Amino acid sequence: SALTPLGKVYYEQYSRKLAREFGEKLVSDITLNDIAALQRKRLGEGLSARTVNCEVATLRQILKHYGCWMPLAGRVRFLRERTDSGRALSLQQEDELLDAISRSPSSVRYPFFMLSLEAGLRPSESRALRRRDLTLHWKEGAIAQGEVVVSHSKTEGGTGGVVPLTNRA
């Protein structure tokens, strides 16, 4: 299947990391022990299980492409990933992020981050937003209220959802 533009970026990043990791080794010489060592190394570097699994999944696709996956299929153990929702930011972390973003030379980062934070949008939902998805109601020269329509979501129920904007947003 075709990759999304973001999927292509991730695939290229993981591929470059894998090329550095395995160096001059032939893909046909990559073993189960090599993959397990890669997983241990990446976890030791502080990467999440999700990130490590994505890198191993990229390696799997490469090995499949070259016909080298079958001897390993069913034997590679992917790491257990967290299934709970993300961790809430502390007020101090939020303040530190907002302060850092406010110092950015980009004029769109602060309002974009604030919108994402206040509306509770997934990163992919935020990236898919367009100006036409925002409705603002003005009163006496100031925004009185507004809403965002989620034009694209990873869930069917999320697509088309209307998110009212908070005063802070």
PADRENZA-453161 format. One record per residue: residue number from 0; x, y, z of N, C-alpha, C in turn. Coordinates in pm, 1 decimal, always signed. Example, Ala and Ser with C-alpha at 12.3 -4.5 7.8 and 13.67 -1.06 7.14 Angstrom:
PADRENZA-453161
+-----+----------+----------+----------+----------+----------+----------+----------+----------+----------+
: pos :      n_x :      n_y :      n_z :     ca_x :     ca_y :     ca_z :      c_x :      c_y :      c_z :
+-----+----------+----------+----------+----------+----------+----------+----------+----------+----------+
:   0 :  +1319.0 :   -569.0 :   +780.0 :  +1230.0 :   -450.0 :   +780.0 :  +1320.0 :   -330.0 :   +780.0 :
:   1 :  +1285.0 :   -225.0 :   +708.0 :  +1367.0 :   -106.0 :   +714.0 :  +1290.0 :     +3.0 :   +787.0 :
+-----+----------+----------+----------+----------+----------+----------+----------+----------+----------+
***
This chain:
PADRENZA-453161
+-----+----------+----------+----------+----------+----------+----------+----------+----------+----------+
: pos :      n_x :      n_y :      n_z :     ca_x :     ca_y :     ca_z :      c_x :      c_y :      c_z :
+-----+----------+----------+----------+----------+----------+----------+----------+----------+----------+
:   0 :    +84.0 :   -118.9 :     +0.0 :     +0.0 :     +0.0 :     +0.0 :    +88.1 :   +124.6 :     +0.0 :
:   1 :    +35.1 :   +232.2 :    -52.3 :   +110.5 :   +357.1 :    -61.8 :   +120.5 :   +422.8 :    +75.7 :
:   2 :   +232.4 :   +486.0 :    +99.9 :   +252.7 :   +556.1 :   +226.3 :   +196.8 :   +696.9 :   +217.8 :
:   3 :   +148.5 :   +746.5 :   +329.9 :   +110.1 :   +886.6 :   +338.1 :   +239.0 :   +969.0 :   +336.3 :
:   4 :   +231.6 :  +1098.0 :   +309.9 :   +354.1 :  +1179.2 :   +314.0 :   +425.5 :  +1169.7 :   +448.9 :
:   5 :   +349.6 :  +1171.1 :   +558.9 :   +412.2 :  +1160.4 :   +690.4 :   +468.6 :  +1019.9 :   +710.3 :
:   6 :   +396.6 :   +917.7 :   +663.6 :   +445.1 :   +780.7 :   +672.8 :   +576.3 :   +763.9 :   +598.4 :
:   7 :   +587.7 :   +830.6 :   +484.2 :   +711.3 :   +825.1 :   +406.0 :   +826.8 :   +887.4 :   +483.6 :
:   8 :   +801.3 :   +998.6 :   +550.2 :   +905.4 :  +1064.2 :   +630.7 :   +952.9 :   +969.3 :   +740.5 :
:   9 :   +856.9 :   +907.1 :   +811.3 :   +893.7 :   +813.5 :   +918.0 :   +971.5 :   +694.9 :   +862.2 :
:  10 :   +924.6 :   +639.3 :   +750.8 :   +991.2 :   +524.7 :   +689.5 :  +1135.8 :   +560.1 :   +654.3 :
:  11 :  +1155.9 :   +677.8 :   +598.1 :  +1290.8 :   +720.7 :   +561.9 :  +1378.3 :   +739.0 :   +685.8 :
:  12 :  +1320.9 :   +796.2 :   +793.2 :  +1397.5 :   +813.8 :   +917.3 :  +1438.9 :   +678.9 :   +975.2 :
:  13 :  +1343.3 :   +587.0 :   +984.9 :  +1374.2 :   +455.3 :  +1040.7 :  +1474.1 :   +381.9 :   +951.8 :
:  14 :  +1459.8 :   +393.7 :   +821.3 :  +1551.0 :   +326.5 :   +728.8 :  +1694.8 :   +376.5 :   +746.1 :
:  15 :  +1709.3 :   +508.8 :   +763.0 :  +1843.5 :   +564.4 :   +784.2 :  +1904.0 :   +511.7 :   +914.6 :
:  16 :  +1824.0 :   +505.8 :  +1020.6 :  +1872.7 :   +453.6 :  +1148.9 :  +1914.8 :   +308.0 :  +1134.7 :
:  17 :  +1832.0 :   +230.9 :  +1063.9 :  +1863.3 :    +88.7 :  +1044.6 :  +1990.3 :    +71.1 :   +963.3 :
:  18 :  +2010.0 :   +155.0 :   +862.2 :  +2131.3 :   +146.9 :   +780.1 :  +2254.3 :   +176.6 :   +865.9 :
:  19 :  +2243.5 :   +275.6 :   +954.7 :  +2356.1 :   +305.9 :  +1044.5 :  +2379.7 :   +190.8 :  +1141.9 :
:  20 :  +2272.4 :   +132.4 :  +1189.4 :  +2282.8 :    +24.9 :  +1288.6 :  +2346.3 :   -100.7 :  +1231.1 :
:  21 :  +2303.6 :   -139.0 :  +1113.0 :  +2350.7 :   -264.3 :  +1055.6 :  +2468.3 :   -246.6 :   +959.8 :
:  22 :  +2504.7 :   -121.6 :   +934.2 :  +2624.2 :    -92.3 :   +856.4 :  +2631.4 :   -166.5 :   +724.6 :
:  23 :  +2738.1 :   -239.2 :   +707.5 :  +2764.0 :   -310.6 :   +582.1 :  +2703.0 :   -450.7 :   +579.9 :
:  24 :  +2630.5 :   -487.4 :   +684.2 :  +2573.5 :   -622.3 :   +692.5 :  +2469.2 :   -641.6 :   +581.6 :
:  25 :  +2469.7 :   -757.4 :   +519.5 :  +2369.5 :   -789.8 :   +418.5 :  +2235.4 :   -814.2 :   +485.9 :
:  26 :  +2126.6 :   -775.2 :   +420.2 :  +1994.4 :   -798.2 :   +480.9 :  +1971.6 :   -946.9 :   +504.2 :
:  27 :  +2027.5 :  -1030.9 :   +421.7 :  +2010.5 :  -1175.9 :   +437.5 :  +2084.5 :  -1229.5 :   +559.9 :
:  28 :  +2175.1 :  -1149.8 :   +616.8 :  +2251.5 :  -1193.0 :   +733.7 :  +2192.6 :  -1143.1 :   +865.8 :
:  29 :  +2084.4 :  -1066.6 :   +860.7 :  +2022.5 :  -1015.1 :   +984.0 :  +1948.5 :  -1129.4 :  +1051.9 :
:  30 :  +1978.8 :  -1149.0 :  +1180.3 :  +1924.1 :  -1262.2 :  +1255.4 :  +1825.8 :  -1215.5 :  +1361.6 :
:  31 :  +1759.1 :  -1313.0 :  +1420.4 :  +1669.1 :  -1287.5 :  +1531.9 :  +1744.9 :  -1221.6 :  +1647.3 :
:  32 :  +1866.9 :  -1266.9 :  +1671.1 :  +1948.4 :  -1207.3 :  +1777.6 :  +1982.4 :  -1061.7 :  +1747.4 :
:  33 :  +2005.2 :  -1030.4 :  +1621.1 :  +2032.8 :   -891.7 :  +1581.9 :  +1912.8 :   -802.2 :  +1613.7 :
:  34 :  +1794.2 :   -852.9 :  +1584.3 :  +1672.5 :   -774.4 :  +1608.1 :  +1649.4 :   -756.2 :  +1757.4 :
:  35 :  +1669.7 :   -862.6 :  +1835.2 :  +1653.9 :   -852.0 :  +1981.0 :  +1756.2 :   -754.3 :  +2038.8 :
:  36 :  +1879.6 :   -758.2 :  +1987.7 :  +1983.1 :   -665.2 :  +2034.6 :  +1945.0 :   -521.0 :  +1999.9 :
:  37 :  +1888.7 :   -501.7 :  +1881.6 :  +1842.9 :   -368.0 :  +1841.1 :  +1735.8 :   -318.2 :  +1937.5 :
:  38 :  +1641.1 :   -404.0 :  +1970.8 :  +1534.4 :   -365.3 :  +2063.3 :  +1591.9 :   -326.5 :  +2200.3 :
:  39 :  +1683.1 :   -408.4 :  +2253.5 :  +1744.0 :   -376.8 :  +2383.5 :  +1820.4 :   -244.9 :  +2378.3 :
:  40 :  +1894.8 :   -226.2 :  +2270.9 :  +1973.7 :   -103.3 :  +2256.3 :  +1883.1 :    +19.4 :  +2252.5 :
:  41 :  +1777.7 :    +12.9 :  +2171.6 :  +1688.8 :   +128.5 :  +2158.9 :  +1617.0 :   +158.1 :  +2289.9 :
:  42 :  +1572.7 :    +54.5 :  +2360.7 :  +1510.4 :    +77.6 :  +2491.7 :  +1610.9 :   +139.7 :  +2587.2 :
:  43 :  +1736.5 :    +95.0 :  +2580.9 :  +1843.0 :   +151.2 :  +2664.0 :  +1872.1 :   +296.7 :  +2632.4 :
:  44 :  +1841.7 :   +337.5 :  +2510.2 :  +1858.9 :   +477.3 :  +2469.6 :  +1741.4 :   +563.1 :  +2513.9 :
:  45 :  +1641.6 :   +499.4 :  +2576.5 :  +1527.3 :   +574.0 :  +2627.7 :  +1410.9 :   +586.6 :  +2531.6 :
:  46 :  +1414.3 :   +513.0 :  +2420.8 :  +1301.9 :   +519.2 :  +2327.1 :  +1183.1 :   +440.7 :  +2381.1 :
:  47 :  +1064.5 :   +480.3 :  +2341.0 :   +943.7 :   +409.8 :  +2384.2 :   +930.6 :   +278.8 :  +2308.5 :
:  48 :   +852.2 :   +187.3 :  +2365.7 :   +826.6 :    +60.1 :  +2298.7 :   +761.2 :    +84.2 :  +2162.4 :
:  49 :   +675.1 :   +183.9 :  +2153.2 :   +608.4 :   +215.5 :  +2026.3 :   +711.1 :   +252.7 :  +1919.0 :
:  50 :   +804.6 :   +337.6 :  +1954.5 :   +906.2 :   +381.5 :  +1859.5 :   +993.6 :   +264.0 :  +1816.3 :
:  51 :  +1032.8 :   +180.6 :  +1913.1 :  +1114.8 :    +63.7 :  +1880.6 :  +1037.0 :    -31.0 :  +1788.9 :
:  52 :   +909.1 :    -53.0 :  +1818.8 :   +826.9 :   -139.8 :  +1734.0 :   +814.8 :    -85.2 :  +1592.1 :
:  53 :   +803.0 :    +45.5 :  +1578.8 :   +795.0 :   +106.1 :  +1445.1 :   +924.2 :    +82.9 :  +1367.4 :
:  54 :  +1036.9 :    +92.9 :  +1437.0 :  +1165.1 :    +69.0 :  +1370.5 :  +1176.6 :    -77.8 :  +1327.8 :
:  55 :  +1135.3 :   -169.9 :  +1414.8 :  +1140.5 :   -312.6 :  +1380.8 :  +1041.6 :   -343.4 :  +1267.8 :
:  56 :   +925.3 :   -278.6 :  +1267.9 :   +828.0 :   -299.1 :  +1160.0 :   +885.2 :   -250.9 :  +1025.8 :
:  57 :   +962.1 :   -143.5 :  +1029.5 :  +1028.5 :    -95.7 :   +907.5 :  +1131.1 :   -198.6 :   +860.8 :
:  58 :  +1206.8 :   -253.4 :   +955.6 :  +1303.0 :   -357.1 :   +921.8 :  +1230.7 :   -478.7 :   +861.7 :
:  59 :  +1116.7 :   -513.9 :   +918.8 :  +1038.4 :   -625.9 :   +865.9 :  +1000.4 :   -601.3 :   +719.7 :
:  60 :   +956.0 :   -479.5 :   +687.9 :   +917.5 :   -447.7 :   +550.6 :  +1037.0 :   -458.3 :   +455.2 :
:  61 :  +1151.8 :   -414.4 :   +502.0 :  +1273.3 :   -423.2 :   +420.1 :  +1308.6 :   -570.0 :   +397.4 :
:  62 :  +1305.1 :   -648.4 :   +504.9 :  +1337.5 :   -791.0 :   +493.0 :  +1236.0 :   -862.6 :   +404.0 :
:  63 :  +1109.9 :   -826.7 :   +413.8 :  +1008.0 :   -885.9 :   +326.5 :  +1038.1 :   -853.6 :   +180.2 :
:  64 :  +1073.8 :   -727.9 :   +156.8 :  +1103.2 :   -684.3 :    +19.6 :  +1212.8 :   -769.6 :    -43.8 :
:  65 :  +1311.6 :   -806.2 :    +36.3 :  +1424.3 :   -884.2 :    -15.3 :  +1407.3 :  -1035.3 :     +7.2 :
:  66 :  +1285.4 :  -1076.9 :    +49.9 :  +1258.4 :  -1219.5 :    +67.2 :  +1330.9 :  -1283.3 :   +184.2 :
:  67 :  +1364.0 :  -1203.1 :   +285.2 :  +1441.3 :  -1254.2 :   +399.0 :  +1360.6 :  -1261.1 :   +528.6 :
:  68 :  +1232.8 :  -1233.6 :   +524.2 :  +1153.3 :  -1227.1 :   +645.9 :  +1101.5 :  -1364.1 :   +691.0 :
:  69 :  +1069.5 :  -1450.9 :   +598.5 :  +1002.7 :  -1576.6 :   +633.1 :  +1073.6 :  -1657.5 :   +742.4 :
:  70 :  +1206.0 :  -1670.8 :   +742.2 :  +1269.7 :  -1747.4 :   +850.1 :  +1251.3 :  -1683.2 :   +989.0 :
:  71 :  +1221.2 :  -1553.9 :   +990.6 :  +1205.2 :  -1482.7 :  +1117.6 :  +1058.5 :  -1465.7 :  +1156.9 :
:  72 :   +969.7 :  -1479.1 :  +1060.0 :   +826.4 :  -1453.5 :  +1084.0 :   +776.2 :  -1540.0 :  +1198.7 :
:  73 :   +701.8 :  -1478.7 :  +1287.8 :   +646.7 :  -1549.6 :  +1402.2 :   +744.2 :  -1566.4 :  +1516.4 :
:  74 :   +870.0 :  -1532.5 :  +1494.9 :   +971.7 :  -1547.5 :  +1599.6 :  +1014.4 :  -1413.1 :  +1657.3 :
:  75 :   +993.6 :  -1307.4 :  +1581.6 :  +1026.7 :  -1173.2 :  +1631.3 :   +918.1 :  -1130.8 :  +1728.8 :
:  76 :   +959.1 :  -1090.6 :  +1846.2 :   +864.9 :  -1046.6 :  +1948.9 :   +863.5 :   -894.1 :  +1953.7 :
:  77 :   +748.4 :   -839.6 :  +1919.8 :   +734.4 :   -695.1 :  +1931.7 :   +713.0 :   -661.0 :  +2078.4 :
:  78 :   +754.5 :   -543.8 :  +2117.5 :   +746.2 :   -500.9 :  +2256.7 :   +603.3 :   -463.5 :  +2293.4 :
:  79 :   +570.4 :   -483.2 :  +2419.2 :   +438.2 :   -444.0 :  +2468.9 :   +432.8 :   -291.6 :  +2476.2 :
:  80 :   +332.4 :   -235.4 :  +2412.5 :   +317.6 :    -89.7 :  +2409.1 :   +214.1 :    -45.5 :  +2511.0 :
:  81 :   +229.2 :    +74.5 :  +2556.6 :   +128.7 :   +133.1 :  +2645.8 :     -0.7 :   +150.4 :  +2567.9 :
:  82 :   -109.8 :   +117.6 :  +2631.1 :   -238.5 :   +133.6 :  +2564.9 :   -322.8 :   +241.5 :  +2630.7 :
:  83 :   -273.0 :   +294.2 :  +2740.9 :   -347.4 :   +402.3 :  +2804.9 :   -326.3 :   +530.5 :  +2726.0 :
:  84 :   -406.7 :   +628.1 :  +2754.5 :   -392.0 :   +754.6 :  +2682.8 :   -266.8 :   +825.3 :  +2730.9 :
:  85 :   -232.5 :   +929.0 :  +2661.6 :   -111.9 :  +1004.1 :  +2694.6 :   -112.7 :  +1059.3 :  +2835.3 :
:  86 :     -0.8 :  +1103.2 :  +2877.1 :    +16.8 :  +1156.0 :  +3011.7 :    -11.7 :  +1306.6 :  +3008.6 :
:  87 :    -86.1 :  +1352.3 :  +3105.5 :   -119.6 :  +1495.2 :  +3113.0 :     +4.4 :  +1576.1 :  +3150.6 :
:  88 :    +14.6 :  +1693.8 :  +3093.6 :   +123.3 :  +1784.0 :  +3129.8 :    +94.1 :  +1845.4 :  +3265.7 :
:  89 :   +198.5 :  +1863.0 :  +3344.0 :   +181.6 :  +1938.7 :  +3467.9 :   +169.0 :  +2085.4 :  +3429.1 :
:  90 :   +118.3 :  +2167.5 :  +3519.9 :   +107.0 :  +2311.1 :  +3491.1 :   +245.1 :  +2371.5 :  +3463.9 :
:  91 :   +346.1 :  +2324.4 :  +3535.7 :   +481.6 :  +2374.6 :  +3513.9 :   +531.8 :  +2336.0 :  +3374.4 :
:  92 :   +508.4 :  +2211.1 :  +3333.8 :   +550.3 :  +2168.2 :  +3199.7 :   +478.4 :  +2248.7 :  +3091.9 :
:  93 :   +349.6 :  +2271.5 :  +3112.4 :   +272.5 :  +2349.7 :  +3016.0 :   +328.3 :  +2491.0 :  +3005.6 :
:  94 :   +355.6 :  +2552.7 :  +3120.3 :   +412.5 :  +2688.2 :  +3119.8 :   +548.1 :  +2691.7 :  +3049.7 :
:  95 :   +632.3 :  +2590.9 :  +3075.5 :   +764.5 :  +2586.0 :  +3012.7 :   +752.2 :  +2571.1 :  +2860.8 :
:  96 :   +660.2 :  +2486.3 :  +2816.5 :   +638.5 :  +2468.4 :  +2672.8 :   +588.4 :  +2597.2 :  +2608.5 :
:  97 :   +489.4 :  +2658.8 :  +2671.5 :   +433.5 :  +2782.4 :  +2615.7 :   +538.3 :  +2893.0 :  +2611.0 :
:  98 :   +622.7 :  +2898.3 :  +2713.7 :   +728.8 :  +2998.9 :  +2715.5 :   +827.7 :  +2974.5 :  +2601.4 :
:  99 :   +869.0 :  +2849.7 :  +2583.3 :   +963.5 :  +2816.4 :  +2476.1 :   +902.4 :  +2844.7 :  +2339.1 :
: 100 :   +777.4 :  +2808.6 :  +2321.1 :   +711.0 :  +2830.4 :  +2192.8 :   +692.4 :  +2978.9 :  +2165.1 :
: 101 :   +664.7 :  +3056.2 :  +2269.1 :   +644.0 :  +3199.8 :  +2248.8 :   +771.3 :  +3269.5 :  +2202.1 :
: 102 :   +887.7 :  +3209.3 :  +2229.0 :  +1015.2 :  +3267.2 :  +2185.8 :  +1054.7 :  +3221.4 :  +2045.4 :
: 103 :   +973.3 :  +3138.1 :  +1984.8 :  +1003.5 :  +3087.4 :  +1850.3 :   +990.5 :  +3199.8 :  +1748.5 :
: 104 :  +1075.5 :  +3199.1 :  +1646.4 :  +1062.7 :  +3300.0 :  +1541.0 :   +937.4 :  +3279.5 :  +1455.5 :
: 105 :   +876.3 :  +3162.0 :  +1464.6 :   +754.7 :  +3134.2 :  +1387.2 :   +633.8 :  +3195.1 :  +1457.9 :
: 106 :   +558.1 :  +3272.0 :  +1385.3 :   +440.3 :  +3336.6 :  +1446.0 :   +321.3 :  +3242.4 :  +1457.7 :
: 107 :   +328.2 :  +3124.7 :  +1397.5 :   +213.0 :  +3034.1 :  +1401.5 :   +224.7 :  +2926.1 :  +1508.3 :
: 108 :   +342.5 :  +2904.6 :  +1562.3 :   +359.3 :  +2794.7 :  +1658.4 :   +276.5 :  +2813.3 :  +1784.8 :
: 109 :   +279.9 :  +2933.4 :  +1841.4 :   +207.5 :  +2955.4 :  +1967.5 :    +57.1 :  +2935.2 :  +1950.5 :
: 110 :     -7.2 :  +3001.4 :  +1855.2 :   -152.2 :  +2979.0 :  +1842.4 :   -185.4 :  +2834.7 :  +1802.1 :
: 111 :   -102.7 :  +2772.9 :  +1721.6 :   -126.8 :  +2634.8 :  +1680.5 :   -118.2 :  +2540.6 :  +1800.7 :
: 112 :    -14.2 :  +2559.6 :  +1882.4 :     +0.5 :  +2476.2 :  +2001.8 :   -114.7 :  +2500.3 :  +2098.3 :
: 113 :   -152.1 :  +2626.1 :  +2116.6 :   -262.0 :  +2658.4 :  +2208.0 :   -391.2 :  +2592.9 :  +2161.3 :
: 114 :   -417.7 :  +2597.9 :  +2032.9 :   -537.3 :  +2534.4 :  +1978.0 :   -533.4 :  +2383.8 :  +2002.3 :
: 115 :   -421.1 :  +2320.9 :  +1974.3 :   -408.1 :  +2176.5 :  +1995.5 :   -426.4 :  +2140.3 :  +2142.0 :
: 116 :   -367.1 :  +2219.1 :  +2228.3 :   -375.0 :  +2194.5 :  +2372.1 :   -518.2 :  +2208.7 :  +2423.1 :
: 117 :   -583.0 :  +2315.7 :  +2386.0 :   -717.1 :  +2344.9 :  +2436.6 :   -826.2 :  +2259.3 :  +2372.5 :
: 118 :   -807.8 :  +2223.1 :  +2246.8 :   -911.0 :  +2146.4 :  +2176.9 :   -892.8 :  +1995.6 :  +2195.9 :
: 119 :   -776.9 :  +1953.8 :  +2248.0 :   -752.4 :  +1812.4 :  +2270.2 :   -742.8 :  +1732.1 :  +2141.4 :
: 120 :   -689.1 :  +1793.1 :  +2036.7 :   -679.5 :  +1726.7 :  +1907.7 :   -558.9 :  +1632.8 :  +1902.8 :
: 121 :   -573.4 :  +1525.2 :  +1828.7 :   -459.6 :  +1438.2 :  +1800.4 :   -365.0 :  +1514.6 :  +1707.8 :
: 122 :   -235.4 :  +1479.3 :  +1710.6 :   -141.4 :  +1548.3 :  +1620.0 :   -185.3 :  +1541.5 :  +1474.2 :
: 123 :   -233.2 :  +1426.5 :  +1429.8 :   -275.1 :  +1414.2 :  +1289.3 :   -396.7 :  +1501.9 :  +1260.7 :
: 124 :   -484.9 :  +1518.4 :  +1359.4 :   -601.6 :  +1604.9 :  +1340.8 :   -558.3 :  +1750.8 :  +1330.6 :
: 125 :   -462.0 :  +1789.1 :  +1413.0 :   -411.3 :  +1926.5 :  +1408.2 :   -344.5 :  +1955.8 :  +1274.7 :
: 126 :   -262.8 :  +1860.5 :  +1227.4 :   -192.4 :  +1881.4 :  +1100.2 :   -288.4 :  +1892.1 :   +982.7 :
: 127 :   -404.1 :  +1825.9 :   +993.0 :   -500.2 :  +1825.3 :   +881.8 :   -587.6 :  +1951.0 :   +879.7 :
: 128 :   -582.3 :  +2032.1 :   +984.5 :   -667.5 :  +2151.0 :   +989.8 :   -634.3 :  +2250.3 :   +878.9 :
: 129 :   -738.4 :  +2312.9 :   +829.1 :   -726.4 :  +2419.8 :   +730.3 :   -807.9 :  +2538.3 :   +780.2 :
: 130 :   -780.6 :  +2652.7 :   +727.0 :   -851.2 :  +2775.5 :   +769.2 :  -1001.5 :  +2758.4 :   +759.4 :
: 131 :  -1048.6 :  +2687.3 :   +657.4 :  -1193.1 :  +2669.0 :   +638.0 :  -1257.2 :  +2587.3 :   +751.0 :
: 132 :  -1175.4 :  +2518.2 :   +831.5 :  -1227.5 :  +2437.9 :   +942.7 :  -1252.1 :  +2521.3 :  +1068.3 :
: 133 :  -1211.5 :  +2645.8 :  +1065.6 :  -1225.1 :  +2734.6 :  +1180.9 :  -1337.0 :  +2834.9 :  +1156.3 :
: 134 :  -1426.3 :  +2846.0 :  +1253.4 :  -1533.1 :  +2946.0 :  +1246.8 :  -1520.3 :  +3035.5 :  +1369.6 :
: 135 :  -1511.7 :  +3164.6 :  +1346.7 :  -1501.5 :  +3261.1 :  +1456.3 :  -1620.7 :  +3355.2 :  +1451.2 :
: 136 :  -1673.2 :  +3386.2 :  +1568.2 :  -1783.1 :  +3482.0 :  +1581.2 :  -1728.7 :  +3602.3 :  +1656.9 :
: 137 :  -1738.8 :  +3717.3 :  +1592.8 :  -1682.0 :  +3839.9 :  +1647.5 :  -1789.5 :  +3924.3 :  +1713.5 :
: 138 :  -1750.0 :  +3997.5 :  +1817.6 :  -1839.7 :  +4091.6 :  +1884.4 :  -1755.3 :  +4210.0 :  +1931.9 :
: 139 :  -1790.2 :  +4325.9 :  +1882.4 :  -1721.6 :  +4450.3 :  +1919.7 :  -1570.2 :  +4441.1 :  +1899.6 :
: 140 :  -1530.1 :  +4386.0 :  +1785.1 :  -1388.4 :  +4381.2 :  +1749.6 :  -1307.7 :  +4272.0 :  +1817.5 :
: 141 :  -1373.0 :  +4183.0 :  +1892.4 :  -1301.2 :  +4074.3 :  +1959.4 :  -1372.1 :  +3942.5 :  +1928.1 :
: 142 :  -1299.4 :  +3835.3 :  +1937.6 :  -1359.6 :  +3704.0 :  +1915.1 :  -1446.7 :  +3669.7 :  +2035.4 :
: 143 :  -1574.6 :  +3648.7 :  +2009.3 :  -1667.4 :  +3615.1 :  +2116.9 :  -1675.1 :  +3463.8 :  +2137.4 :
: 144 :  -1668.6 :  +3389.2 :  +2029.8 :  -1665.9 :  +3243.5 :  +2038.6 :  -1618.6 :  +3187.3 :  +1906.2 :
: 145 :  -1585.3 :  +3060.3 :  +1909.3 :  -1538.4 :  +2995.7 :  +1787.0 :  -1545.0 :  +2845.3 :  +1800.4 :
: 146 :  -1525.6 :  +2781.6 :  +1686.7 :  -1525.7 :  +2635.6 :  +1685.7 :  -1438.4 :  +2585.8 :  +1571.6 :
: 147 :  -1393.4 :  +2462.9 :  +1586.3 :  -1312.6 :  +2396.7 :  +1485.2 :  -1385.3 :  +2269.4 :  +1445.8 :
: 148 :  -1394.1 :  +2244.3 :  +1316.5 :  -1449.6 :  +2118.3 :  +1266.7 :  -1331.9 :  +2028.0 :  +1231.3 :
: 149 :  -1329.4 :  +1909.7 :  +1289.8 :  -1222.2 :  +1814.0 :  +1264.0 :  -1247.8 :  +1752.5 :  +1126.5 :
: 150 :  -1171.1 :  +1796.3 :  +1027.8 :  -1196.0 :  +1753.7 :   +890.7 :  -1141.1 :  +1614.8 :   +861.6 :
: 151 :  -1042.3 :  +1571.2 :   +938.0 :   -983.5 :  +1439.4 :   +915.3 :   -936.9 :  +1383.2 :  +1048.7 :
: 152 :   -984.6 :  +1263.5 :  +1081.4 :   -946.1 :  +1198.1 :  +1206.3 :   -914.3 :  +1052.9 :  +1178.9 :
: 153 :   -838.2 :   +991.4 :  +1268.9 :   -807.3 :   +849.8 :  +1250.0 :   -928.1 :   +762.8 :  +1282.3 :
: 154 :  -1027.6 :   +819.4 :  +1349.6 :  -1149.7 :   +745.0 :  +1377.2 :  -1265.1 :   +804.4 :  +1298.2 :
: 155 :  -1354.8 :   +718.6 :  +1254.8 :  -1470.4 :   +765.5 :  +1178.0 :  -1554.7 :   +861.8 :  +1259.8 :
: 156 :  -1570.0 :   +831.5 :  +1389.3 :  -1649.6 :   +917.3 :  +1476.3 :  -1588.4 :  +1054.1 :  +1498.6 :
: 157 :  -1455.3 :  +1063.8 :  +1484.5 :  -1388.8 :  +1192.3 :  +1506.2 :  -1400.5 :  +1285.6 :  +1388.2 :
: 158 :  -1407.3 :  +1230.5 :  +1268.2 :  -1417.3 :  +1312.8 :  +1148.0 :  -1550.5 :  +1386.3 :  +1147.4 :
: 159 :  -1543.2 :  +1516.5 :  +1129.0 :  -1662.8 :  +1599.7 :  +1127.3 :  -1703.2 :  +1648.5 :  +1265.1 :
: 160 :  -1630.7 :  +1606.7 :  +1367.3 :  -1662.8 :  +1651.9 :  +1503.0 :  -1639.7 :  +1801.8 :  +1519.0 :
: 161 :  -1726.1 :  +1865.1 :  +1594.2 :  -1715.2 :  +2008.7 :  +1617.9 :  -1659.0 :  +2029.7 :  +1757.3 :
: 162 :  -1550.4 :  +2104.7 :  +1766.7 :  -1486.2 :  +2132.2 :  +1893.5 :  -1499.8 :  +2282.0 :  +1923.3 :
: 163 :  -1580.9 :  +2316.6 :  +2025.0 :  -1591.0 :  +2458.9 :  +2060.6 :  -1460.2 :  +2507.4 :  +2121.2 :
: 164 :  -1423.1 :  +2629.6 :  +2089.4 :  -1300.3 :  +2686.8 :  +2141.0 :  -1322.5 :  +2745.9 :  +2279.8 :
: 165 :  -1226.2 :  +2723.9 :  +2366.6 :  -1231.6 :  +2783.5 :  +2498.8 :  -1193.0 :  +2929.8 :  +2489.8 :
: 166 :  -1217.0 :  +3005.4 :  +2594.2 :  -1175.0 :  +3144.9 :  +2595.3 :  -1023.8 :  +3155.9 :  +2576.8 :
: 167 :   -951.0 :  +3067.1 :  +2639.6 :   -805.3 :  +3068.9 :  +2629.5 :   -758.2 :  +3044.5 :  +2486.3 :
: 168 :   -823.2 :  +2950.6 :  +2417.5 :   -784.9 :  +2923.3 :  +2278.9 :   -819.3 :  +3041.7 :  +2191.2 :
+-----+----------+----------+----------+----------+----------+----------+----------+----------+----------+
***
